[in-house]
């Protein structure tokens, strides 16, 4: 399994893809999702925000039968809601990145993201912001505030530090 890399988003779809990875990885082995990610990209129409935001019940049912995609209705519905949130915030702030930079503190941004997006906890928000290159707290201090051991998150952050 590859260690998730930071990206420089060039379109809204990039943000949705990273958020969706965070949503589907929550509570399961990252490898379980990572090994099948190409199937997710195909099933979710390459994470086209406009397309996914218009998904209806028939699309949810189709995704629930899609081979190699986790059959979690909650996570599928969350992806659709998250696409709608990205579009709304992009419009309201003149760009989604402007929204991500509109809060004074990391804590304020995390609280707002968790309010506006579905199925994103503290760990998932850190993962998302880190992956899209937004400022996050120093990992070693932040991870102490999160219950449990999270070796994949540690590997992701350490791999990035080694490259910079």
N, C-alpha and C positions, 0 to 999 in steps of 0.2 A: 504494500500500500504506500502510495506517495504521501509525503508530508504536505499538507495544504500550503500553498504559496500565497503571498500577498499579491494583489492585482491592482492595476490602475484602471478603474471602471471608465469605460468610454461610452456606455449607454445604460439606460435604466435596467435593461435585461441583466447586465452584469451584477447589479445590486440584488436583483431578485434571485438570481442563481445562488449567490453566496448565502442569502437569507434562507433559501429553501434547503440548502445543504445543512445549515444549522438546525433548522426545524426537523428534518428527517434524521439527523444524527443524534438528536436529543434522546437519551435513554437507551441507546443501542450502541453497538460497536461501530466506530467510524468505518472500519473496513467493510462492514455489511452494506453500507451505503456507497462508499467510495468505489468498491469493486464493480458496482452496477451503475455508476453515475451516467454513463452514456445512454442507458435505457431511460433514466429520468429525463435527460435532456430531450430525447425523442418524444417521450410521453407528454412532457410539459412544453412542447413546441418551442424548443430552444430558449425557454424562459422569456418568450415575448410577452412583455408586460401588458400590452394592449389586448392581445389574444386571451391571456389567462384571466385578465380582469373581467372578461365577458363570459367566462365559463359558467355553465348552468348545471342543473342536476344531472342531465344526460352525460355531461363531461365528467362529473364526479363519478358516476356509475362506471363509465368507461375506464377511468383511472383505477377504480377499485378492482378491475379484472385484468389490468395490465400485468403481463408477466415481468418479473424482475424489478417491480416497483412495490414498495411496502404498501400493503392494503390497509392504511390507516385513514379513515374518513376524516378524522380530526386534523391530521397533518395536511391532507389534500385541501380541505376547506380553508385551513390556515394559509396555504400558499395562494389561494385565490384572493382571500381577504388582504393578504400582504401585497399582492400586485395592485389591488385597488388603493391601498394606503400609499404605496410608492407614487402612483399617478397623482393622487390628491396632493401629497406633500410637494411633489415636483412642481405642480401648477401653483400651489399657494406660495412657494418660496422662490419661484423663478429658477428652479433647478434642485434636484434631490440633494446634491452635495451642499448646496446652500442651507438646506434644512439640517443636515448633519452638523453643520458648523454654526447653527443659530443659537445654541445653548451656551451658557457661560461656563459650565463645568461638565466633566464626564458624568458625574452622578445625575445631574439634571437631564442630560441627553439620554442616559440609560432609562431613567424613569419615564421619560416621554416616549421612547421607543417601545418600552414594555406596555405602555398604555395604548399606543396606536397600532401595534402589530400583534399578531396572534402567534402563540406557541413559542415565544422567545423569553427565556429566563436570563438571569445574570450571566451565566456562562455563554449562552448563545449570542447575547449582545456583544460581549467582549470578542468572541470569535468573529462575528460579522464585522465589527469596526476594525479589528486588527487586519483582517483579510483585505478590506477595501482601503487600507492605508490611512485610516483616520486615527487621531491621537487616542491612546489608551494609557491607563496607568502602568507603571513598571510592573511586569509580570510577577516578580518574586514577592512584592508586597501585596498585590491584588489577590493572588492565588490563596493567600492565608485567610482571606475573607470568605472563601468558597469551601463548603464541606466536601470532604473526600479527596482522593488522589486523582489527578488528571494528567497522566503521562503524555497523551497525544497533544494536549494543549501546550505542555512544556516543550515537547519536541518541535512543534510548529514555531513557537517563539524563538527557541534556541537556534533552529535552522536559519531563521531570518537574521538573527544577530550575527551568526557566523558568516553570512554573505555581505554584511554591511561593515 
